[in-house]
Amino acid sequence: MNRNSFLQSKRSGVERLKRRLLALDQMKLGLDENLRQLNQAAERERVRSGKAIARLAIPRILQAMEERRTNIEKTRAELEEDRNLLEQELATAVEELTAAEVADDQRRQRAAVAAETKAELRREQSLMRRHLRRHAAARD
């Protein structure tokens, strides 16, 4: 794997983790909305419980809603755990990417300095050859 594809791989890994974080956030928002709707539905059922027929069904309906709320909260807690792990993974990936980019920049700078040094050496050698030819021609 060459340096460019290595850096591109690191960058795409960071982007993939960011997308996963965004997806988890969206799921969390969806669960929050589900909880809000569930609370509203529970409130409507409590208001309806004043009617004689509804009183018989209310305990079971409220129990089912409470089970649903518990499941949503459990799922939300699991998403939060996943998000924390993903944030740590993202932080590590960003550090690795930054380190790789810094190393690549340093390598490029060293290569540029080496190319300058090599060009300067060639100029000096050329000047030295020219100087030696002039002296050799002057002796003759």
C-alpha positions as CSV (number, residue, x, y, z in Angstrom):
1,M,0.0,0.0,0.0
2,N,1.5,3.3,-1.0
3,R,1.5,6.4,1.2
4,N,-1.4,8.1,-0.6
5,S,-3.7,5.1,-0.3
6,F,-2.6,4.6,3.3
7,L,-3.6,8.2,4.1
8,Q,-6.8,7.8,2.1
9,S,-7.6,4.6,4.0
10,K,-7.1,6.5,7.3
11,R,-9.3,9.4,6.2
12,S,-12.1,7.1,5.0
13,G,-11.9,5.2,8.3
14,V,-12.4,8.5,10.2
15,E,-15.3,9.5,7.9
16,R,-16.9,6.0,8.4
17,L,-16.7,6.4,12.2
18,K,-18.3,9.9,12.0
19,R,-21.1,8.5,9.9
20,R,-21.7,5.8,12.4
21,L,-21.8,8.4,15.2
22,L,-24.3,10.4,13.3
23,A,-26.4,7.3,12.8
24,L,-26.4,6.5,16.5
25,D,-27.4,10.1,17.3
26,Q,-30.3,9.8,14.8
27,M,-31.4,6.5,16.4
28,K,-31.2,8.1,19.8
29,L,-33.4,11.0,18.6
30,G,-35.9,8.5,17.2
31,L,-36.0,6.7,20.6
32,D,-36.6,10.0,22.4
33,E,-39.5,10.7,20.0
34,N,-40.9,7.2,20.7
35,L,-40.7,7.9,24.4
36,R,-42.5,11.2,24.0
37,Q,-45.3,9.6,22.0
38,L,-45.5,6.8,24.5
39,N,-45.9,9.3,27.3
40,Q,-48.6,11.1,25.4
41,A,-50.4,7.8,24.7
42,A,-50.2,6.8,28.4
43,E,-51.6,10.2,29.4
44,R,-54.5,9.8,26.9
45,E,-55.2,6.4,28.4
46,R,-55.3,7.8,31.9
47,V,-57.8,10.5,30.8
48,R,-59.9,7.8,29.1
49,S,-59.9,5.6,32.2
50,G,-62.8,7.6,33.6
51,K,-65.1,5.6,31.4
52,A,-66.5,2.3,32.8
53,I,-65.4,0.0,30.0
54,A,-61.9,1.5,29.8
55,R,-61.2,0.9,33.5
56,L,-61.0,-2.8,32.8
57,A,-58.4,-2.5,30.1
58,I,-56.4,0.3,31.5
59,P,-54.1,-1.7,33.8
60,R,-53.0,-4.0,31.0
61,I,-52.6,-1.1,28.5
62,L,-50.5,0.9,31.0
63,Q,-48.5,-2.2,31.8
64,A,-47.7,-2.8,28.1
65,M,-46.7,0.9,27.8
66,E,-44.4,0.6,30.8
67,E,-42.8,-2.5,29.3
68,R,-42.3,-0.6,26.0
69,R,-40.8,2.3,27.9
70,T,-38.4,0.0,29.7
71,N,-37.3,-1.5,26.4
72,I,-36.8,1.9,24.8
73,E,-34.8,3.1,27.8
74,K,-32.7,-0.1,27.7
75,T,-32.0,0.3,24.0
76,R,-31.2,4.0,24.5
77,A,-28.7,3.1,27.2
78,E,-27.1,0.5,24.9
79,L,-26.9,3.1,22.2
80,E,-25.2,5.5,24.6
81,E,-22.6,2.8,25.5
82,D,-22.0,2.1,21.8
83,R,-21.6,5.9,21.2
84,N,-19.1,6.2,24.0
85,L,-17.0,3.3,22.5
86,L,-17.3,4.8,19.0
87,E,-16.2,8.2,20.3
88,Q,-13.1,6.6,21.7
89,E,-12.5,4.7,18.5
90,L,-12.9,7.9,16.5
91,A,-10.5,9.8,18.8
92,T,-7.9,7.1,18.3
93,A,-8.5,7.1,14.5
94,V,-8.2,10.9,14.3
95,E,-4.9,10.7,16.3
96,E,-3.6,8.0,13.9
97,L,-4.6,10.0,10.9
98,T,-3.0,13.2,12.2
99,A,0.2,11.3,13.0
100,A,0.2,9.8,9.5
101,E,-0.4,13.2,7.9
102,V,2.4,14.8,10.0
103,A,4.8,12.0,9.1
104,D,3.9,12.3,5.4
105,D,4.4,16.1,5.5
106,Q,7.8,15.6,7.2
107,R,8.8,13.0,4.6
108,R,7.8,15.4,1.8
109,Q,9.8,18.2,3.4
110,R,12.9,15.9,3.8
111,A,12.5,14.8,0.2
112,A,12.4,18.5,-0.9
113,V,15.4,19.3,1.1
114,A,17.2,16.3,-0.3
115,A,16.3,17.3,-3.8
116,E,17.6,20.8,-3.2
117,T,20.8,19.5,-1.7
118,K,21.3,17.2,-4.7
119,A,20.7,20.0,-7.1
120,E,23.1,22.2,-5.3
121,L,25.7,19.5,-5.3
122,R,25.3,19.0,-9.1
123,R,25.7,22.8,-9.6
124,E,28.8,22.8,-7.5
125,Q,30.2,19.8,-9.4
126,S,29.4,21.5,-12.7
127,L,31.2,24.7,-11.6
128,M,34.1,22.7,-10.3
129,R,34.4,20.8,-13.7
130,R,34.2,24.1,-15.6
131,H,36.8,25.6,-13.3
132,L,39.1,22.7,-13.8
133,R,38.7,22.8,-17.6
134,R,39.6,26.5,-17.6
135,H,42.7,25.9,-15.6
136,A,43.6,22.9,-17.8
137,A,43.1,25.0,-20.9
138,A,45.1,27.9,-19.4
139,R,48.1,25.6,-18.8
140,D,48.2,24.4,-22.3
